[in-house]
Amino acid sequence: MKYAVITNRDFEKILKANGYTIVRTSGGHSIWYNDDKKDSITISSKLNPMVARRLIKEHDLKGE
């Protein structure tokens, strides 16, 4: 079973669509925060597609 490849840019669009805003970037990671959910997500600049799918499922993100 093949999955669609999720790029860093695509994942950032999903985060923005779900109300997350970028808080800060340091080194190779960026931290996104959602005030409504009181939830933060840290993503690498070299995001692995498997990790992206796991984060979408864990944080119940919509808009793939």
C-alpha positions as protocol buffer text, in pm:
chain_id: "A"
residue {
  index: 1
  type: MET
  ca { x: 0 y: 0 z: 0 }
}
residue {
  index: 2
  type: LYS
  ca { x: 147 y: 334 z: -108 }
}
residue {
  index: 3
  type: TYR
  ca { x: 91 y: 656 z: 80 }
}
residue {
  index: 4
  type: ALA
  ca { x: 107 y: 1007 z: -57 }
}
residue {
  index: 5
  type: VAL
  ca { x: 436 y: 1178 z: 20 }
}
residue {
  index: 6
  type: ILE
  ca { x: 384 y: 1469 z: 257 }
}
residue {
  index: 7
  type: THR
  ca { x: 643 y: 1743 z: 211 }
}
residue {
  index: 8
  type: ASN
  ca { x: 738 y: 1996 z: 475 }
}
residue {
  index: 9
  type: ARG
  ca { x: 549 y: 2267 z: 286 }
}
residue {
  index: 10
  type: ASP
  ca { x: 235 y: 2051 z: 266 }
}
residue {
  index: 11
  type: PHE
  ca { x: 254 y: 1973 z: 638 }
}
residue {
  index: 12
  type: GLU
  ca { x: 287 y: 2343 z: 722 }
}
residue {
  index: 13
  type: LYS
  ca { x: -29 y: 2413 z: 517 }
}
residue {
  index: 14
  type: ILE
  ca { x: -211 y: 2144 z: 717 }
}
residue {
  index: 15
  type: LEU
  ca { x: -92 y: 2299 z: 1044 }
}
residue {
  index: 16
  type: LYS
  ca { x: -208 y: 2648 z: 939 }
}
residue {
  index: 17
  type: ALA
  ca { x: -546 y: 2511 z: 828 }
}
residue {
  index: 18
  type: ASN
  ca { x: -589 y: 2360 z: 1177 }
}
residue {
  index: 19
  type: GLY
  ca { x: -515 y: 2685 z: 1362 }
}
residue {
  index: 20
  type: TYR
  ca { x: -147 y: 2634 z: 1444 }
}
residue {
  index: 21
  type: THR
  ca { x: 95 y: 2926 z: 1428 }
}
residue {
  index: 22
  type: ILE
  ca { x: 471 y: 2914 z: 1422 }
}
residue {
  index: 23
  type: VAL
  ca { x: 617 y: 3013 z: 1757 }
}
residue {
  index: 24
  type: ARG
  ca { x: 987 y: 2988 z: 1686 }
}
residue {
  index: 25
  type: THR
  ca { x: 1249 y: 2822 z: 1474 }
}
residue {
  index: 26
  type: SER
  ca { x: 1585 y: 2709 z: 1605 }
}
residue {
  index: 27
  type: GLY
  ca { x: 1841 y: 2492 z: 1435 }
}
residue {
  index: 28
  type: GLY
  ca { x: 1662 y: 2239 z: 1220 }
}
residue {
  index: 29
  type: HIS
  ca { x: 1329 y: 2242 z: 1405 }
}
residue {
  index: 30
  type: SER
  ca { x: 1026 y: 2468 z: 1420 }
}
residue {
  index: 31
  type: ILE
  ca { x: 765 y: 2477 z: 1694 }
}
residue {
  index: 32
  type: TRP
  ca { x: 398 y: 2530 z: 1611 }
}
residue {
  index: 33
  type: TYR
  ca { x: 130 y: 2608 z: 1872 }
}
residue {
  index: 34
  type: ASN
  ca { x: -251 y: 2608 z: 1873 }
}
residue {
  index: 35
  type: ASP
  ca { x: -407 y: 2833 z: 2139 }
}
residue {
  index: 36
  type: ASP
  ca { x: -751 y: 2671 z: 2117 }
}
residue {
  index: 37
  type: LYS
  ca { x: -624 y: 2318 z: 2177 }
}
residue {
  index: 38
  type: LYS
  ca { x: -331 y: 2426 z: 2400 }
}
residue {
  index: 39
  type: ASP
  ca { x: -119 y: 2194 z: 2188 }
}
residue {
  index: 40
  type: SER
  ca { x: 229 y: 2226 z: 2039 }
}
residue {
  index: 41
  type: ILE
  ca { x: 398 y: 2034 z: 1760 }
}
residue {
  index: 42
  type: THR
  ca { x: 770 y: 2032 z: 1688 }
}
residue {
  index: 43
  type: ILE
  ca { x: 870 y: 1945 z: 1333 }
}
residue {
  index: 44
  type: SER
  ca { x: 1209 y: 1895 z: 1174 }
}
residue {
  index: 45
  type: SER
  ca { x: 1313 y: 2085 z: 863 }
}
residue {
  index: 46
  type: LYS
  ca { x: 1381 y: 1742 z: 709 }
}
residue {
  index: 47
  type: LEU
  ca { x: 1041 y: 1596 z: 793 }
}
residue {
  index: 48
  type: ASN
  ca { x: 1005 y: 1223 z: 733 }
}
residue {
  index: 49
  type: PRO
  ca { x: 670 y: 1141 z: 560 }
}
residue {
  index: 50
  type: MET
  ca { x: 603 y: 860 z: 809 }
}
residue {
  index: 51
  type: VAL
  ca { x: 649 y: 1100 z: 1100 }
}
residue {
  index: 52
  type: ALA
  ca { x: 418 y: 1350 z: 930 }
}
residue {
  index: 53
  type: ARG
  ca { x: 142 y: 1089 z: 900 }
}
residue {
  index: 54
  type: ARG
  ca { x: 191 y: 990 z: 1265 }
}
residue {
  index: 55
  type: LEU
  ca { x: 163 y: 1354 z: 1378 }
}
residue {
  index: 56
  type: ILE
  ca { x: -153 y: 1402 z: 1171 }
}
residue {
  index: 57
  type: LYS
  ca { x: -310 y: 1101 z: 1338 }
}
residue {
  index: 58
  type: GLU
  ca { x: -190 y: 1183 z: 1693 }
}
residue {
  index: 59
  type: HIS
  ca { x: -303 y: 1546 z: 1684 }
}
residue {
  index: 60
  type: ASP
  ca { x: -624 y: 1479 z: 1485 }
}
residue {
  index: 61
  type: LEU
  ca { x: -531 y: 1719 z: 1205 }
}
residue {
  index: 62
  type: LYS
  ca { x: -772 y: 1767 z: 915 }
}
residue {
  index: 63
  type: GLY
  ca { x: -712 y: 1878 z: 559 }
}
residue {
  index: 64
  type: GLU
  ca { x: -469 y: 1629 z: 408 }
}
